[in-house]
């Protein structure tokens, strides 16, 4: 049986890219008897030396992804010293991009991983906003970074989604006179609760448009001005009890309201939520 080959993958990040390239390359030779050893978070010459000490005992090659020029040069030197082929994955594309763009790379390890983590954090926040939208589950109040409260059509849902794209987990709770607010709301840190109110005339217009879009009678109680004033008065009493920040969203874009909330968060939670 033909002797196996060991592919050593070194990286200053987690090494996924190098391993994928190693597997894709070796499959072109229809080999089954190969082993891939992955060594992530390589930061210094001592680690590199240990890997070469092991690699010299096998039929091996070294594939590496590093943005450190110092580590790259050391790997090249040790490869020549031990007569082990080395494959530099990062340098050719970096040099090509630098030539086209006209400026050097950051040479920061793990950037793509950080981007991935940011993406998944955003997805998690969006899923949270959907799951705990419109008071579906009061447990969302406890789990949320921020809780929005207000009567219907005060932009709670679109604002929740906008903040989710800023990695903030938001639950929103509708305030209705006939339905007592969840007890969890009064146990929440008031600085994490944002009350939303609106001009009753503006709210009346929005609700009428909503009813029209649904093919319903816009004279329904939902869009009745007297009813809207009752709801707003009730919501203000609740917000006063909560001691939370109150924002009038009547003539504000979602982005503008979100900016006020983000500034509030920054001021009250300087170390983050």
N, C-alpha and C positions, 0 to 999 in steps of 0.2 A: 504493500500500500504506500502511496506517495506521502512523504512527510507533510504534516500540516504546517500552516503558516499562522503566525500571531501578528495581528495588527494592533499596534498601540495608538490609541487616540488621546492626545493631550490637548487641554483647553484651559484658557483662563476664565471660561464661563462653565456651563454644564456639559459641553461637549456633544450635544445632540447633532449639530451640523457635521462635525467630523465623523461621527459614527455612521450617519446616513450615507455620506460619501464613501466611506470604507465598505459598507455593505453593497452599495450599488456597483462599486468597482470590482469587488471580488466575485460577484455573481456573473460578471462577464467572462469569467474563467470556469464557470460551472463547477466550482469547488464546494464541497461539503465539509471538508476537514480544515476548517479555519476557526480561529478564536479572535474575538475583539475584546481588548482590555481598555476600558475607558477611564481616564484620569482627569476629573474636573478640577477647576479652581487651582490651576498651577500658577504659583506666584513667584517662585524663585528657583535658583540654580540647583539647590540641594534636592528638591523634588524631581527635577529633570534628570539629575545624575542617577538617582535611585531607579528611575524607569529605564534608563539606558543600561544600567547594571543588570537588570532583569532581562531586557531585550537581547543582550549579547549572547544569552544562552539558548536562543531560539532562532528559527528561521523567521525573520521579522522585518516589518517596516514601521516607520513612525509617521502618523498623520497628525498634524497639529493645527489648531486655530488659536492664534494669539495676536493681540494688537500691540503687545509690548515688543519693541524692536530689540531690546536687550535680551529678552527670553528667546526671541526668534533667532538671533545671532548665536546664542549659546547652543540651541538645539541643532543648528546647522553645523557648528563646530564639533559637537559631540557625535553627530551622525558620521562625519568624516573620520573622526578618531576611532569609532567602533566599526566603521565600514557598514553602517546600517542606512538604507535609503530613507530619506525624510521627504515628506510632502507638505508644502506650505499652502494651506487653503486660503488664507486671508490676504496675503501680500499682493498677489496679482490683481484682484479686483480693487483693492485699496489704491494701488498705484495707478490703475487705469482711471478710476474716478477722480483722483487728485489731478491727473493730467488734464482731464476734461473740465473739471470744475474750477481749477486754478487755485485751490487752497487745500491744506493738509487735513487728514481725518482727525477726529477727536482722540482716537486711541483709548477709548473707555471700554473696558470689558463688560459683558453682560447687558449691553444696551437692548438687544432684541428681547431678552428675557424680561427686562423691566417693562418694555412695551406690551408684552404678552400679559403680564400681571396687571397692568393698567386696564387692558381690554377686558379681562375677566372680572375685574373689580367693577367696571362700568356695567357689564352684563348683569352681574349680581345685584347691583343697585336698581337697574331697570326691572328685573324680575321681582324684586322686593316691592317696588312701587305698584306693579300690576297686582301682585298678590294681596297687598293691603290697601288697595284703592277703595275709596268710598265707604270706609268703616266695615269692610267685609269680615275682619277678624280683629277684635280688640287686642290680641296678643301683639299685633304689629306696633301698637303704641309703645309697648315696653321695649321691643327690639329696634325701633327706629332711631336714627340719628336725630331726625327732625320730624315733628308732627304738625301738619297743617289742619286748622279747623276753620269752619265757616259755613254759611248757608249755601244752598245749591247755586251753581253758576258763578262762583267767585274764583274760578280758575284753579281750583285745587288740583285736579288731575293733570292738566298740562304743565303746571308748575312743578308737580311731583316728578314728572318725566324729565323736565329740563334739569332739575337738580340731580336727578339720577345720573345724567350724563356728566355731572361734576363729581361723581362717585359718592353721592350722599344718599343714604337709605331714608326714604320718606314715606310715612303713612299719612293718609288724610282722612279726617273724620267730618262727616256732614253734621251740622247742628240744626235740629228740627225741634220746635217747641213741644211736640207730642212725644218725643223720644228722649229720655234722660241721657246725658253724655256718659260714656263708659267710665267706671270708677278709676280705671287705669290712667285716664287723662289727668286726674287730680293728684296722682302719685308721681307724675312725670316732672322732671326738672323744668320749671317754667321757662327757662332760657332756651329750652329745646322745643318749645311750642310757639307756633306763629299763627296769629289770628288774622283772617282775611275778611274784610268788609267791602261794601261797594255802595255807591249812590243808588237809592231806591229807583229813581227814574231810569238810570242806566241799566240796572238789574232787570227792571220791567221790560225794557227793550230786548235785552238778551234772551230772557225767558220766552217772550213772545216769538222770537225768531226760532228758538228751540222747538216750541210747540208746532210752529208752521212747518219746520223741516220734518217733523214726525207725522204731519197730516192731522194734527189735533186742533181743537178749538182754542184759539189764543185768548179767549175770555175765561178760560179755566182758572180755578182757584190758584193754581201754581203761578200764574202771571198776574194775579190781582194785586194792585198796588198796596191796598190796605194789608193784605196778607204778607206781602214782602216787608213792609214796615214792621209788622209784628215779629217776623223772623229775625230781622236785623236787630231789633231791640233785645230780643231774647239772646241772640248770639253775643251781643256786646256785654250783657250781664254775665254770661258764662266766661267770656274772655277776661272780664274784670276780676272774677273769682280766681281764674287761673293765674292772673298777674303776668300775662304773656305780652310779647310785642304784637301790636295790631297795625296792619297795613291796609290802606284804602287802595284797592286795585282798579277803581272805576275807570281811570284814564291812563293806566300804566300798561305797557307791553309786558309780556311774560318775562322778557330779559331784564327789564327795569326792576320788576318786583324781585326777581331772583338775585339781582345785584344787592338789593337792600338786605336780603336774607343772608347772602354770603358775607357781607360786611358785618352783620350781626354775629354770625358764627365766628368770624375772624377775631372780633373784639372779645367775645365771651369764651372762646375756646382756642386761645393762641397756640396750644400744643396739638390742635386737631381734635376731631370728634372721636 
